[in-house]
């Protein structure tokens, strides 16, 4: 299954010690929320032609902050403090999200009408060498990809894969924009290979805690105003907000059904 394949890939990944050290340092005893933002870093060509750009960064981030606040409110009874990890091809989104999120009052009203206050929420990213602002993404960037014997390019790809691996360890995975980057290894491992709507068990006995989150994968709709969360891959496959998910290629029998 995809879950077994990605589990073995994660176990054999050559940068596994770096990934494990990051996860242990930042996610241990925390409610970890992972966010992948595919913004393009001014990428042109196919990315623009398929309408995948973010029209307004400010509106997008404000909506994302509202959805993250809702997730934390829904899990406010969890004794673990939340931490947010961001993987993105456009690093300015990390600093802007950090600023916007911690500018919020961070309060929620519980069912008992008392107020729970969150601490300043850490917004983390994996330190890495990044493509210059506005220069596109790693596989499409122009210029000096192969200086120093190709080490810049190799380190860039290592960072991209490590971002995906780290996302696969979070308690809640949030996909604000459709991307195969999220819909493959991270989605499969976060959903624990579940084959039905029973959120209390994993058919493969994954050792990650998941903090008993009933629906650990969430995605935002095309314009950001809606967010929906899912308990299993079949549930997501049949009810996704993404009009053309990777399941079209992996499970073509769903394509007619979804259309």
Long-range contacts (C-beta under 8 A, 24 or more apart in sequence): 1-193, 2-184, 2-188, 2-193, 2-233, 2-250, 3-188, 3-189, 3-192, 3-193, 3-204, 4-193, 4-204, 6-168, 6-184, 6-185, 6-188, 6-189, 7-189, 7-204, 7-206, 9-185, 10-165, 10-168, 10-185, 10-189, 13-161, 13-165, 15-158, 15-161, 15-162, 15-165, 16-165, 18-162, 19-162, 19-165, 19-166, 19-169, 22-126, 22-162, 22-166, 23-166, 23-169, 26-83, 26-85, 26-122, 26-124, 27-83, 27-85, 27-169, 27-170, 29-80, 30-80, 30-81, 30-82, 30-83, 31-72, 31-75, 31-78, 31-80, 31-81, 31-82, 31-83, 31-171, 31-172, 31-211, 32-82, 32-83, 32-84, 32-85, 32-169, 32-170, 32-171, 32-172, 33-68, 33-71, 33-72, 33-82, 33-83, 33-84, 33-85, 33-170, 33-171, 33-172, 33-173, 33-174, 34-84, 34-85, 34-86, 34-87, 34-166, 34-167, 34-169, 34-170, 34-172, 34-173, 34-174, 34-186, 34-190, 35-64, 35-68, 35-84, 35-85, 35-86, 35-87, 35-97, 35-174, 35-176, 36-86, 36-87, 36-88, 36-163, 36-167, 36-173, 36-174, 36-175, 36-176, 36-177, 36-179, 36-181, 36-182, 36-186, 37-64, 37-86, 37-87, 37-88, 37-89, 37-90, 37-93, 37-97, 37-176, 37-177, 38-88, 38-89, 38-177, 38-178, 38-179, 38-181, 38-182, 39-88, 39-89, 39-90, 39-93, 39-177, 40-89, 40-90, 40-136, 40-137, 41-89, 41-90, 41-131, 41-133, 41-134, 41-135, 41-136, 41-137, 42-133, 42-134, 42-135, 42-136, 43-89, 43-136, 43-137, 43-140, 44-136, 45-140, 52-177, 52-178, 54-177, 57-93, 57-96, 59-224, 60-176, 60-224, 61-93, 61-96, 61-97, 61-100, 62-100, 63-220, 63-224, 63-225, 64-97, 64-174, 64-176, 64-220, 64-224, 65-97, 65-100, 65-101, 65-104, 67-174, 67-176, 67-218, 67-220, 67-227, 68-101, 68-174, 69-104, 69-106, 69-108, 70-227, 71-172, 71-174, 71-218, 72-106, 72-108, 72-118, 72-121, 73-108, 73-109, 75-172, 75-211, 75-213, 76-108, 76-110, 76-116, 76-118, 77-110, 78-211, 80-211, 81-118, 81-119, 81-121, 82-118, 82-121, 83-121, 83-122, 83-124, 84-121, 84-122, 84-123, 84-124, 85-124, 85-125, 85-166, 85-167, 85-170, 86-123, 86-124, 86-125, 87-125, 87-126, 87-163, 87-164, 87-166, 87-167, 87-181, 88-125, 89-131, 89-137, 89-138, 90-133, 91-125, 91-130, 91-133, 92-133, 94-123, 94-125, 97-123, 98-123, 126-159, 126-162, 126-163, 126-166, 128-155, 128-156, 128-159, 128-162, 129-155, 129-156, 129-159, 130-156, 130-159, 131-156, 169-208, 171-209, 171-210, 171-211, 171-213, 171-216, 172-213, 172-216, 172-217, 172-218, 173-216, 173-217, 173-218, 174-218, 174-219, 174-220, 174-227, 175-217, 175-218, 175-219, 175-220, 176-219, 176-220, 176-224, 177-220, 178-219, 178-242, 178-244, 178-245, 180-246, 183-242, 183-245, 183-246, 183-247, 184-246, 187-217, 187-233, 187-236, 188-233, 190-216, 190-217, 191-216, 191-217, 191-230, 191-231, 191-232, 191-233, 191-236, 193-233, 194-231, 194-232, 194-233, 195-232, 195-233, 195-234, 196-232, 196-234, 197-231, 197-232, 197-235, 198-231, 199-231, 199-232
